[in-house]
């Protein structure tokens, strides 16, 4: 293994040679003295100017691929077999100097958390300029080039941004800066590892557009890693599907997602609510079982234990990679029948549509929440208006979806309803006609029973020192007033209804997978027999296949228990699947509220329109995206007039949007909207497509 | 990973085997040589403290006026002191007072400090601000000065030392527990408990406390080391165990004046005893901390 050949090999630019070529790569991690295989026999190529997507759930090994390519594997990891070639050079055989050279000039990486990729103590401008200085430019020239690069990533005022520190930038801005740094060296290969996962949908859309534009301009090949199939579908020419460390299917992105030929891909795509699918259309399909543990030693196909098409040969020997069409491969013996994979979850169970009889259960009126209002902790005058004058109602048995970007007040609204945060004086918060005390400690037991929550992150929501039995029994004993045999009976019933097993009762949360933990949290919320359950992003921390099972469970429980949901999510597909009505929040105000189908199909509020068009879709329509310009204004200083006017693509030229706040008025039965533009005009505008 | 349950009053931890069969903290501890070394030394001194006069070759109080200031020899391994008492016997029997006082003071401070820290961290607001400033004010004074004030008021005795060290360390432990509780307060399980109508006291002790036990455990062992040091210091200054009862600090104070005459053994051996005990506890603490962190 000599180090010299790496730099000696001329980089064959423009030739047929791919930018990145990985051949039969194995990666192992040494854990407690044993080698555990994390990647097995992974082969793929990224051609010149090509964008290649690697998609897989957590634990599939997609980040390990990125780390292995640039030799950033942790100390206990190594490439144990196979070849890697970047621009004709082999990073696995490089010396330290050559490797640094490769990382500086040829390959750039962008990670999920832009905040962590930037040095908090160095000004942004210096960090970008450093890339040029490393390339040999003088300080002044490097600063100039850095400013030009920041302009290219569409930062409005690069001169000022250069003087800031990372913490002074929003998430979207920080990610642009990281992309600017990554592209500054004009790399041959850009590796993006979940670059938009931490960002809001509207910001994600902008960043993705930016990456597409710059890829064309800089002539860069892209390896795009994500768990989000829709993002991959939008961004990539070709896609590889990773499962348990193996590349199970590969091909042109559109073809793979339209006509998947590996049972795992088929199952994964069925887990996602698509094409306006709703709970009353039937349940989502799921993938049974669990990912094999790291370092598994399966003799056959890695997916066989979870595959409903598996035969004896699948369990005996690993399938080879079948060439099923030009440039398409599938690692499945039964790739020809993969699309006819039987459903793991029957579709037929009737799920409730919107409730027939309207009985208002929760009534919110004039609800505001201002943080820092009473200058008790210093900082006088700095008031954050988290919610302003919110009027909403929730009916018995319905699901009200709450959507909006981060900072729109969704979670604050839920916490106020639950009595975990007091609202500003003068608000009406009622449950079944009875006023709810502002503080949960002052609420009678009947009201405590009625309102429960499922949090986003079960690791945080479940006390890690308590057993599952204790976690689920507590509401039964405290709120439902059960004890002894009746408690045991109800406990057994509950765990069956959330599909947990008896053996889980003695375990603690850290012994359960993410999906099982969320089931425990759901069982706890349903233990008291609630009338309303707040679901605050209950599936955001989960993988797609687990998400489907949890959504089915929530729908089933609603059908059985006639419970109402206040369902908060940033994933509009998920909200659409579960919700009967939807409320759209922006900067703490309700922009629009109405029946789910009306809100989604339109005509809708310009903000709703922007949110919807920002979401990448697997179904691949909608080229007429309307874009939001600028950042969300600060909640300490709300814009005058309509709070959305600063970013609204359909702002009226008359100036009324800047000066006068539109009332939330009923534009059609049950559909309220806060916009100066009349409904029929909105309809015409939105049919016509993007505003000029 | 960490599966440690506290016996509520004493702050003594017992490890329980994990159901999954992965390595429990207890087994991980036993694999560490530093832990084993610390444990062996500690157990040795514990045995001395418990069985002192049974193990000691001589009566530690017996004065042999014909055999004063004897250098270490086969008959007296650690030599004899100015009054002809056997130094080895005094070192062995002297383990009792220092361990007893230090342990009692640390237990007292752990119990009180945990309660105070939980209240400060969980209730926050005015309670936290007022208690926090009081803690800082009290910690501004050196322990020895505080002890002196107490002893002037109530007279020197082991009980006084226990109370003084116990109260001062209570404040230190409260500060650590408070900061750990603040981290826990960010987690949603506390909100979930409030939604089940749990009272504040119940949330503090049955929800938060089990999660801060690892931090308390580490704090307990760290403080035990400091307590031994402080007890020895106070005894040396004459505030603790009174002569002729064997006590390492008091014996050093009594004998160090003879160092100039070359009688090093009567000072060195009690000093080594103090050092070995403090080192043993620190080895112990480091291992526990590392295992809990892993």
Interface residues (C-beta under 8 A of the other chain):
Chain A: X415 X418 X419 X420 X440 X441 X443 X445 X448 X451 X452 X453 X455 X457 X460 X461 X462 X463 X464 X465 X466 X474 X475 X478 X479 X506 X507 X510 X511 X524 X528
Chain B: X1 X19 X20 X186 X187 X188 X189 X191 X192 X193 X194 X195 X196 X197 X198 X207 X210 X211
